[in-house]
């Protein structure tokens, strides 16, 4: 997983290898409730913090 920042929206961008991701805001107790997200296409954004998860590859790294 690699992390970037979108300089226009100030959103964190994470490159992931699986279609299932979780997000808690990334700042410990100051974050938000943990949500589980599915990446349907190439990316998904967290509805709480707008962190963007971009799928690298085809999601073959899934654990079933």
TILOMAR-79211 format. One record per atom (N, C-alpha, C, O): residue in three letters; x, y, z. Coordinates in steps of 0.1 Angstrom, whole numbers, padded with zeros to 4 digits, always signed. Each point is the difference from the previous one (the first is absolute). Example, Ala and Ser with C-alpha at 12.3 -4.5 7.8 and 13.67 -1.06 7.14 Angstrom:
<gufis>
ALA+0132-0057+0078 ALA-0009+0012+0000 ALA+0009+0012+0000 ALA+0010+0000+0007 SER-0014+0011-0014 SER+0009+0011+0000 SER-0008+0011+0008 SER+0005+0011+0001 
</gufis>
This chain:
<gufis>
UNK+0009-0012+0000 UNK-0009+0012+0000 UNK+0009+0012+0000 UNK+0010+0001+0008 UNK-0013+0009-0016 UNK+0007+0012-0001 UNK-0010+0012+0003 UNK-0011-0001-0003 UNK+0017+0012+0008 UNK-0009+0011+0004 UNK+0005+0012-0007 UNK+0012+0003-0001 UNK-0022+0005-0004 UNK+0003+0013-0006 UNK-0011+0010+0006 UNK-0009-0004+0007 UNK+0011+0017-0011 UNK-0010+0010+0004 UNK-0004+0007-0012 UNK+0008+0004-0008 UNK-0021-0003+0006 UNK-0006+0008-0011 UNK+0001+0015+0004 UNK-0006+0004+0009 UNK+0015+0003-0016 UNK+0003+0014+0003 UNK-0012+0009-0002 UNK-0001+0011+0006 UNK-0009-0015-0014 UNK-0012+0009-0003 UNK-0010-0002+0011 UNK-0005+0009+0006 UNK+0002-0022-0003 UNK-0011-0003+0010 UNK+0006-0003+0014 UNK-0008-0001+0010 UNK+0021+0000-0009 UNK+0007-0003+0013 UNK-0005-0013+0006 UNK-0001-0002+0012 UNK-0002-0007-0021 UNK-0005-0014+0004 UNK+0012-0009-0001 UNK+0008+0001-0010 UNK-0007-0010+0019 UNK+0010-0010+0000 UNK-0003-0011-0011 UNK-0012-0004-0001 UNK+0021+0000-0007 UNK-0002-0010-0010 UNK+0008-0013+0003 UNK+0012+0001+0002 UNK-0019-0012-0001 UNK+0007-0012+0004 UNK-0001-0010-0012 UNK-0011-0002-0005 UNK+0022-0004+0001 UNK+0000-0010-0011 UNK+0000-0014+0007 UNK+0008-0003+0008 UNK-0018-0005-0011 UNK-0002-0013+0007 UNK-0001-0011-0010 UNK-0002+0002-0012 UNK+0004-0014+0017 UNK+0000-0012-0009 UNK-0013-0009+0001 UNK-0001-0009-0007 UNK-0008+0013+0016 UNK-0012-0008+0002 UNK-0012+0009-0002 UNK+0000+0012+0002 UNK-0012-0018-0006 UNK-0012+0008-0002 UNK-0007+0003+0013 UNK-0009+0009+0000 UNK+0012-0016+0011 UNK-0006+0003+0013 UNK+0010+0008+0008 UNK+0012-0004+0002 UNK-0016+0015+0003 UNK+0008+0009+0009 UNK-0008+0005+0012 UNK-0012+0000-0001 UNK+0019+0004+0011 UNK-0006+0006+0011 UNK+0006+0014+0003 UNK+0012+0002-0004 UNK-0019+0007+0009 UNK+0005+0013+0003 UNK-0006+0005+0014 UNK-0012-0002+0003 UNK+0021+0007+0005 UNK-0004+0006+0013 UNK+0005+0014+0002 UNK+0000+0006+0011 UNK+0004+0000-0022 UNK+0005+0014+0000 UNK+0015+0001+0002 UNK+0006+0010-0003 UNK+0000-0021+0008 UNK+0014+0000+0001 UNK+0007+0008+0011 UNK+0012+0002+0000 UNK-0020+0004+0009 UNK+0006+0008+0011 UNK-0004-0005+0014 UNK-0002+0008+0009 UNK+0001-0021-0008 UNK-0003-0006+0013 UNK-0013+0005+0006 UNK-0010-0001-0008 UNK+0009+0005+0020 UNK-0013+0003+0007 UNK-0006+0013-0006 UNK-0012+0002+0002 UNK+0019+0005-0010 UNK-0005+0012-0006 UNK-0005-0002-0014 UNK-0005+0009-0007 UNK+0005-0022+0003 UNK-0005-0003-0014 UNK-0015-0001+0000 UNK-0007+0008+0006 UNK+0001-0018-0013 UNK-0014-0001-0001 UNK-0003-0015+0001 UNK+0009-0008+0001 UNK-0022+0004+0000 UNK-0003-0014+0002 UNK+0005-0008-0012 UNK+0000+0005-0012 UNK+0005-0017+0015 UNK+0006-0008-0011 UNK-0011-0005-0010 UNK-0011-0005+0004 UNK+0013+0008-0017 UNK-0009-0005-0010 UNK+0008-0009-0009 UNK+0012+0001-0002 UNK-0020-0011-0004 UNK+0006-0009-0009 UNK-0006+0003-0014 UNK-0012+0002-0002 UNK+0021+0000-0008 UNK-0004+0004-0013 UNK+0004-0010-0010 UNK+0011-0007+0001 UNK-0018+0005-0012 UNK+0003-0008-0011 UNK+0003+0009-0012 UNK-0007+0010-0002 UNK+0018-0013-0005 UNK+0004+0008-0012 UNK-0007-0007-0012 UNK+0005-0010-0005 UNK-0016+0016+0000 UNK-0007-0006-0011 UNK+0007+0001-0014 UNK-0001-0009-0008 UNK+0009+0020+0006 UNK+0007+0002-0013 UNK+0014+0002+0003 UNK+0008-0010+0003 UNK-0003+0022-0004 UNK+0014+0003+0002 UNK+0003+0007+0013 UNK+0011+0000+0005 UNK-0021+0007+0001 UNK+0002+0007+0012 UNK-0013+0002+0008 UNK-0011-0002-0005 UNK+0013+0005+0018 UNK-0012+0003+0009 UNK+0005+0011+0010 UNK+0012+0000+0003 UNK-0021+0009+0001 UNK+0003+0010+0010 UNK-0007-0003+0013 UNK-0012-0004+0000 UNK+0019+0006+0011 UNK-0007-0001+0013 UNK-0010+0011+0002 UNK+0003+0011-0003 UNK-0015-0015+0007 UNK-0011+0010+0001 UNK+0002+0009+0012 UNK-0006+0011+0001 UNK+0015-0014+0009 UNK+0003+0008+0011 UNK+0011+0010-0002 UNK-0001+0012+0002 UNK+0013-0017-0007 UNK+0012+0008-0001 UNK+0004+0003-0014 UNK+0010+0007-0002 UNK-0016-0012-0008 UNK+0003+0002-0014 UNK+0013-0007-0004 UNK+0005+0003-0011 UNK+0001-0011+0020 UNK+0012-0007-0004 UNK-0003-0009-0013 UNK-0011-0006+0000 UNK+0020+0006-0009 UNK-0003-0007-0013 UNK+0008-0012+0000 UNK+0013+0000+0002 UNK-0019-0012-0005 UNK+0007-0012-0002 UNK-0001-0004-0015 UNK-0010-0001-0006 UNK+0022-0001+0001 UNK+0002-0003-0015 UNK+0005-0014-0001 UNK+0010-0004+0007 UNK-0017-0004-0015 UNK+0004-0014-0001 UNK+0012-0001-0010 UNK-0001+0004-0011 UNK+0012-0010+0016 UNK+0011-0003-0009 UNK-0002-0014-0005 UNK-0001-0010+0007 UNK+0002+0008-0020 UNK-0002-0013-0006 UNK-0015-0004-0001 UNK-0008+0009-0002 UNK+0005-0022+0003 UNK-0013-0004-0002 UNK-0007-0005+0012 UNK-0011-0006+0000 UNK+0017+0008+0012 UNK-0006-0004+0012 UNK+0003-0015+0003 UNK-0006-0006+0009 UNK+0016+0001-0016 UNK+0004-0015+0002 UNK+0005-0003+0014 UNK+0002-0011+0003 UNK+0002+0022+0004 UNK+0005-0002+0014 UNK-0011-0003+0010 UNK+0003+0000+0012 UNK-0015-0003-0016 UNK-0011-0002+0009 UNK+0003-0013+0008 UNK+0005-0010-0005 UNK-0009+0011+0018 UNK+0000-0013+0008 UNK-0014-0004+0002 UNK-0009+0008+0004 UNK+0005-0020-0007 UNK-0014-0005+0000 UNK-0002-0007+0013 UNK-0012-0004+0002 
</gufis>
